[in-house]
Every structure is written in C-alpha cells, then in structure tokens.
Amino acid sequence: MRELETYDVTGPFMHPLLDPSSCKANVRVAGLVRRESVRGERLGGCRAGCLSFQWVKTRRTSSSSITSSPVQSTPATTTTMGSFIGHVVPGSFFGLFGAWYVYQVFLKYFMCQRAAVALGEKGRSFYQNTSSFVCSCCPTMPLEGFLKIAASVLGMIGEVVTGFDETNTMHLGNAQHTTMFFFFGLHGAAEVMLHYRLAAPPDLDFLSGALAFGMEALLFFYHLHGRTAMDVQVHMLLFFVVVACAVSVVLEMCYKDNVVPALCRAYFILLQGTWFYQIGFILYPPVGRMWSQEDHRQMMLVTLLFAWHNATVFVAMVLTGTLVYLRVKAMAPSCLYHRLHHHLKAPTQSHLAHLEAEPSKAMLLSEDEEV
C-alpha cells in the first residue's frame, strides 16, 4: 500500500504507480488532490465544491490518459406499475363479497336466535360460523365457491393479458396480482370440495381462506420497493386490513359459536373493497389532478380518508344489521323454518340438523296460528 502525494491539479501530473510514458491526468477543476491511501490500481478521488470525482483509466490510444469524470448518481426510478382498473376490479370483488357476508351473517344469526326462542331455548344459540353461505335460489349448489373460482380466473386472465410490455416481459406487479387471485381460487375450490363431501380435512375452507389472505398480505408487503411515500402509505394501510382479515378467519375457525369473528371478517373484507377503490382514485385518478405523492398534508388527508372509510363501513353494517333484524322479526314462522331448511340442505350446516325433528317443526309452524 502506498500513499498519494499532493499534486497541483492545474496541470498534468504523473502517478507513481503507473507507467509515466502512457498515463497522464489532466484535471480541469482547480484544486488539490486530497491525500489518500490507495490499494492496487485504485487511484483515489478528489472533491471540488459539491461535485464528486473519481479517476477513470481510459482505453489506450495514441495518447492514453487518465481523465477525471464526475460520479453521476442515477436517480431512483419510481415504479409506476398499476392502473385505475387494476384496483377497481379487486375492489369490486372484495366489496361484493364483503356486503354478501355482512347480510348473510346477520340473517343467519338473527334467524337462529329466533328459532331458539320459538323452541323454548332462549339462552341457547344454534348459530355456527361457516366459511361460505347458502343461496336460497340454489341451496344444493355451492354457488359462492363457484363464484370465487370464476372471479379468480377472470382476475388472473385480466392481469396476464394486460401484464406484458413491448418486450413480452410480464410486469412483476401483475405477476403478484395473479398469484393473489390464484390463492383465492384455491379457497373457492376448497369450499366446493367440502360441499360435495370429497376427501378433504375438516375446516379446509377456513384454512384456505386464512392462507389466501396471508399470501395477499405477504405480496403487498413486498410490493412497495421504489414507490413514492404516498404509494407506500396507502398500500401499508391495505396491508393492515388484509392481516386483520386473516386473523378474523382464524378466530372464526376457532370460535365457531361466536358471531363476532364472522362480523369482523365481513367488516374487513368490505373495508378492503372500499379502500381498493380509494387507492385507485388516489394514485390513478380518472378525472382531476394527480395527488402530490410527497406532500405531507396530502398524506395526512390519506390517513383521514382511511379513518372515515372505517367509520362508513361500521355505520353501514349497523344499519344493515338493524334492517335484517326487523326483517327476521317480521318473518312468519313458516317462512323462518323454510329459510333455515335451506341451510339444512348444505353439508356445512349440520349443526342445525336437530331442527329437522318433527316437534321442532311443529313448534315453529304453530306460531303461524298465533300471528
């Protein structure tokens, strides 16, 4: 190891480690080369003002030389993958399924509560959590599971079709979205398998749902490299909601006689849908001006919007629960029995099987005469 001596860089000079006949340096910035230890071929550097310079050995020509060139720092490129439609489509899926869950959880819970009262077991609840719900139009068919598979396939096709650039390379963002849809398709397939009593372990529907939300959270957490501050903020808020969905599904599986985890799952899925829409309007507004991605005041506004999304979803669920309660209360007992009977036809509703007994049916139907 040797040490560079101090040279006047206003004119040419020779470096002791190089061949004097072939290497010169002509630095155009007035100043002094700072004293620096060098190892091997490394020549050190100089600093003039705010510019950084390094010595670069050029290709040998008729007059080979070593010239100084500024170290150009390449600005970090901001990832711009995504689109307004790319957020509206999953937002629509989550929003519709979330609204469906809110209605069905309240309906099933209040019907089971009223059935318990009619059977003289007021303190007992026949309610049990289920991953999916039976549609009254086709109770013998796992319509919800098929819809999840269809929605996932459509989402995957859309991401693949729009995900390739001019070099036929698929954007990694679209690949991540495709993976997310794939896991939700597996969740729908698990529900179909359990409905038809195929060889599958119990609670596979809950486990596959928790896996789908867990993978979605993982993908979004590592989806933010090179993004702007606001882009990272809106997606991190979405990440928290997705994690809450996964936790709710696990709690729902562990405490099947408690309606609260089911309502939490419905709440966070619906919130995820509305926030997907909001992200689309923030990052890719179809009308109006773009948001300032680094403005602190606008980032505070994003947090405020997220809080109001939570409030809106909560109020909407309270109003929905109130309307469903009034509807169930106004149901004729025969209608109540037949609605419960639709759930009995589903294999996942075996906990209501005891309502098939003739005494139970008679007690429920006998209230028609009292009304």
C-alpha positions in Angstrom: 0.0 0.0 0.0 1.3 3.4 -1.0 0.1 6.9 -0.4 -0.6 9.5 -3.0 1.4 12.7 -2.7 -0.2 16.1 -3.0 -0.2 17.5 -6.6 -1.2 20.7 -8.2 -4.1 19.7 -10.5 -4.0 22.8 -12.5 -1.7 21.0 -14.9 -0.7 17.4 -15.9 1.0 15.1 -13.3 2.3 11.5 -13.2 1.1 8.9 -10.7 4.0 6.9 -9.2 2.2 3.6 -9.7 1.7 3.9 -13.4 3.9 4.0 -16.5 5.0 7.6 -17.0 5.1 7.1 -20.7 1.5 6.1 -21.1 -0.6 7.6 -18.3 -1.3 11.2 -17.6 -4.0 13.1 -15.9 -5.4 16.5 -16.8 -7.9 17.7 -14.3 -10.0 20.6 -15.4 -11.2 21.6 -11.9 -8.8 23.8 -10.0 -7.9 22.4 -6.6 -5.7 19.9 -4.8 -5.9 16.2 -4.9 -6.5 15.1 -1.3 -4.0 12.8 0.4 -5.5 9.3 0.2 -4.2 5.7 0.7 -4.7 3.6 -2.4 -4.5 -0.2 -2.9 -3.5 -1.8 -6.2 -4.9 0.1 -9.2 -7.3 2.3 -7.3 -6.3 5.9 -7.8 -8.4 7.7 -5.2 -10.5 10.7 -5.7 -10.9 14.5 -5.4 -13.7 16.7 -4.2 -14.3 20.2 -5.5 -17.3 22.1 -4.2 -20.3 19.8 -4.2 -19.2 17.5 -7.0 -17.6 14.1 -6.5 -14.9 12.9 -9.0 -13.1 9.6 -9.5 -10.1 8.7 -11.6 -11.0 6.7 -14.7 -8.4 4.8 -16.7 -9.3 5.2 -20.4 -8.6 2.8 -23.2 -5.0 3.1 -24.6 -4.9 5.2 -27.7 -2.2 7.2 -29.4 -2.2 9.4 -26.3 -3.5 7.2 -23.5 -4.5 9.3 -20.5 -6.3 9.2 -17.2 -9.1 11.7 -17.1 -11.3 12.8 -14.2 -15.1 12.4 -14.6 -17.9 13.2 -12.2 -19.6 10.3 -10.5 -23.1 10.7 -11.8 -25.7 9.4 -9.3 -28.6 7.8 -11.1 -31.9 8.9 -9.6 -34.0 6.1 -8.2 -36.7 5.2 -10.7 -40.2 5.1 -9.3 -42.2 2.0 -10.1 -45.4 3.0 -12.0 -47.0 -0.3 -12.4 -50.7 -0.5 -11.8 -53.8 1.3 -13.1 -57.2 2.6 -12.0 -58.9 -0.6 -13.4 -56.3 -2.8 -11.7 -57.6 -1.5 -8.3 -61.3 -1.2 -9.2 -61.6 -4.9 -10.3 -60.3 -6.5 -7.0 -62.1 -3.7 -5.1 -65.4 -4.8 -6.7 -64.8 -8.4 -5.9 -64.0 -7.7 -2.2 -66.7 -5.2 -1.9 -69.4 -7.5 -3.2 -68.3 -10.5 -1.2 -68.0 -8.3 1.9 -71.5 -6.9 1.5 -72.8 -10.5 1.0 -71.1 -11.7 4.2 -72.5 -8.8 6.2 -76.0 -9.6 5.1 -75.7 -13.4 5.5 -74.1 -13.3 8.9 -76.7 -11.0 10.3 -79.5 -13.0 8.7 -78.3 -16.4 9.9 -77.6 -15.1 13.4 -81.0 -13.5 13.9 -82.8 -16.5 12.4 -81.0 -18.9 14.8 -81.8 -16.6 17.7 -85.5 -16.5 16.9 -85.6 -20.3 16.3 -84.1 -20.8 19.8 -86.8 -18.6 21.3 -89.5 -20.5 19.4 -88.2 -23.8 20.7 -88.1 -22.6 24.3 -84.3 -22.4 24.4 -83.9 -18.6 24.6 -80.5 -18.7 26.2 -79.1 -21.1 23.6 -77.9 -20.1 20.2 -77.9 -22.5 17.2 -75.6 -20.2 15.3 -72.3 -21.6 14.0 -69.7 -19.9 11.8 -69.2 -21.1 8.3 -66.8 -20.0 5.6 -69.5 -19.7 2.9 -73.3 -19.3 2.9 -76.1 -21.0 1.0 -78.0 -19.0 -1.6 -81.8 -19.6 -1.2 -82.1 -19.8 -5.0 -80.0 -22.9 -5.2 -79.4 -24.4 -1.7 -77.9 -27.7 -3.0 -75.2 -26.0 -5.0 -72.0 -24.2 -3.6 -72.7 -21.1 -5.6 -70.3 -18.9 -3.5 -67.4 -21.3 -4.1 -68.0 -21.3 -7.8 -68.2 -17.5 -7.9 -64.9 -17.3 -6.1 -63.3 -19.6 -8.6 -64.8 -17.7 -11.6 -63.8 -14.3 -10.1 -60.2 -15.5 -9.5 -59.9 -16.9 -13.1 -61.2 -13.7 -14.6 -58.8 -11.6 -12.4 -55.9 -13.8 -13.4 -56.8 -13.6 -17.1 -57.0 -9.8 -16.9 -53.6 -9.5 -15.2 -51.9 -11.8 -17.7 -53.5 -10.1 -20.7 -52.5 -6.6 -19.6 -49.3 -7.5 -17.8 -46.8 -7.8 -20.8 -44.7 -4.9 -22.1 -43.3 -4.4 -25.6 -40.5 -6.9 -24.9 -43.1 -9.6 -24.0 -41.9 -9.5 -20.4 -44.6 -9.7 -17.7 -44.5 -6.9 -15.1 -43.8 -8.3 -11.6 -46.7 -6.3 -10.2 -49.1 -8.1 -12.5 -47.5 -11.4 -11.6 -48.1 -10.7 -7.9 -51.7 -9.8 -8.5 -52.1 -13.0 -10.5 -50.7 -15.0 -7.6 -53.1 -13.3 -5.2 -56.1 -14.3 -7.4 -54.8 -17.9 -7.6 -54.9 -18.4 -3.8 -58.4 -17.1 -3.6 -59.3 -19.5 -6.4 -57.9 -22.3 -4.2 -60.1 -21.1 -1.4 -63.2 -21.4 -3.6 -62.1 -24.9 -4.7 -61.8 -25.9 -1.1 -65.3 -24.8 -0.4 -66.6 -26.8 -3.4 -64.8 -29.9 -2.2 -66.3 -29.7 1.3 -69.8 -29.1 -0.1 -69.6 -32.3 -2.1 -68.0 -34.2 0.7 -64.9 -35.0 -1.2 -61.8 -36.3 0.5 -60.7 -33.2 2.4 -59.7 -32.5 6.0 -62.2 -30.6 8.2 -62.0 -26.8 8.3 -60.2 -26.8 5.0 -62.3 -23.8 3.9 -61.2 -21.7 6.8 -57.6 -22.7 6.4 -57.5 -22.0 2.7 -59.2 -18.6 3.4 -56.6 -17.7 6.0 -53.8 -18.8 3.6 -55.3 -16.7 0.8 -55.4 -13.6 3.0 -51.9 -14.4 4.4 -50.4 -14.6 0.9 -52.1 -11.4 -0.2 -50.6 -9.6 2.8 -47.2 -11.0 2.1 -47.3 -9.9 -1.6 -48.5 -6.4 -0.7 -45.9 -6.0 2.0 -43.1 -6.7 -0.6 -44.9 -4.8 -3.3 -43.7 -1.3 -2.4 -40.0 -1.1 -3.4 -39.2 2.1 -5.2 -42.6 3.6 -4.7 -43.4 7.1 -3.6 -44.2 7.9 0.0 -48.0 8.2 -0.6 -48.0 4.9 -2.6 -46.3 3.1 0.3 -48.7 4.7 2.7 -51.9 3.6 1.0 -50.7 0.1 0.4 -49.4 -0.3 4.0 -52.9 0.7 5.2 -54.3 -2.0 2.9 -51.7 -4.5 4.3 -53.0 -3.9 7.8 -56.6 -4.6 6.7 -55.6 -7.8 4.9 -53.8 -9.0 8.0 -56.9 -8.3 10.0 -58.9 -10.4 7.5 -56.5 -13.4 8.0 -56.7 -13.1 11.8 -60.5 -12.9 11.7 -60.7 -16.1 9.6 -58.5 -18.0 12.1 -60.6 -16.7 15.1 -63.8 -17.6 13.2 -62.5 -21.2 12.8 -61.5 -21.5 16.5 -64.7 -19.9 18.0 -67.4 -21.2 15.7 -70.3 -20.4 18.0 -69.3 -16.7 18.3 -70.7 -14.3 15.7 -68.1 -11.6 16.4 -65.2 -13.1 14.4 -67.6 -13.6 11.5 -68.7 -10.0 11.6 -65.1 -8.9 11.8 -64.3 -10.9 8.7 -67.2 -9.3 6.9 -66.1 -5.9 8.1 -62.5 -6.1 7.0 -63.3 -7.7 3.6 -65.8 -4.9 2.9 -63.3 -2.3 4.1 -60.7 -3.9 1.8 -63.0 -3.4 -1.1 -63.7 0.3 -0.5 -60.0 1.0 0.2 -59.0 -0.6 -3.1 -61.3 1.9 -4.8 -59.8 4.7 -2.9 -56.3 3.7 -3.8 -57.3 3.8 -7.5 -58.7 7.3 -7.2 -55.6 8.5 -5.2 -52.8 7.0 -7.4 -54.5 6.9 -10.8 -57.4 9.4 -10.7 -59.5 9.1 -13.9 -60.5 12.8 -13.6 -59.0 15.8 -11.9 -55.4 16.5 -10.9 -52.9 14.0 -9.6 -52.2 13.9 -5.9 -48.8 15.2 -4.7 -47.1 11.9 -3.8 -44.6 13.5 -1.4 -46.8 16.2 0.2 -47.1 15.8 4.0 -50.5 17.5 4.2 -52.0 15.3 1.5 -50.5 12.2 3.2 -52.3 13.3 6.4 -55.5 13.6 4.3 -55.0 9.9 3.2 -54.9 8.8 6.8 -58.1 10.8 7.5 -59.8 9.2 4.5 -58.9 5.7 5.8 -60.4 6.6 9.2 -63.6 7.7 7.5 -63.7 4.5 5.4 -63.7 2.6 8.7 -66.5 4.7 10.1 -68.6 4.4 7.0 -68.3 0.6 6.8 -69.1 0.4 10.5 -72.2 2.6 10.2 -73.3 0.7 7.1 -73.0 -2.6 9.0 -75.0 -1.3 11.9 -77.8 -0.1 9.6 -77.7 -3.4 7.7 -77.9 -5.4 10.9 -80.9 -3.3 12.1 -82.8 -3.8 8.9 -82.1 -7.6 8.8 -83.2 -7.9 12.5 -86.5 -6.1 11.6 -87.0 -8.4 8.6 -86.4 -11.6 10.6 -88.7 -10.3 13.4 -91.4 -9.8 10.8 -91.0 -13.2 9.3 -93.8 -15.7 9.6 -92.6 -18.8 11.5 -93.2 -21.0 8.5 -91.0 -18.7 6.4 -88.4 -18.8 9.1 -88.5 -22.6 9.1 -88.2 -22.9 5.4 -85.2 -20.4 5.3 -83.5 -22.5 8.0 -84.4 -25.6 6.0 -82.4 -24.2 3.0 -79.3 -24.1 5.3 -80.0 -27.7 6.4 -79.5 -28.9 2.9 -75.9 -27.7 2.9 -73.4 -30.2 4.3 -71.6 -27.4 6.2 -74.8 -26.7 8.2 -75.0 -30.0 10.0 -75.2 -28.2 13.4 -78.8 -27.3 12.6 -79.8 -30.9 11.8 -81.8 -31.3 15.1 -84.3 -28.7 13.7 -85.5 -31.3 11.3 -87.2 -33.1 14.1 -91.0 -33.1 13.8 -91.5 -31.5 17.2 -89.3 -28.6 16.3 -91.1 -28.2 13.0 -94.4 -28.2 14.7 -93.4 -25.7 17.3 -92.1 -23.3 14.7 -95.1 -23.7 12.4 -97.6 -23.5 15.3 -96.8 -19.8 15.7 -98.5 -19.1 12.4 -101.8 -19.7 14.1 -100.9 -17.2 16.8 -100.0 -14.4 14.4 
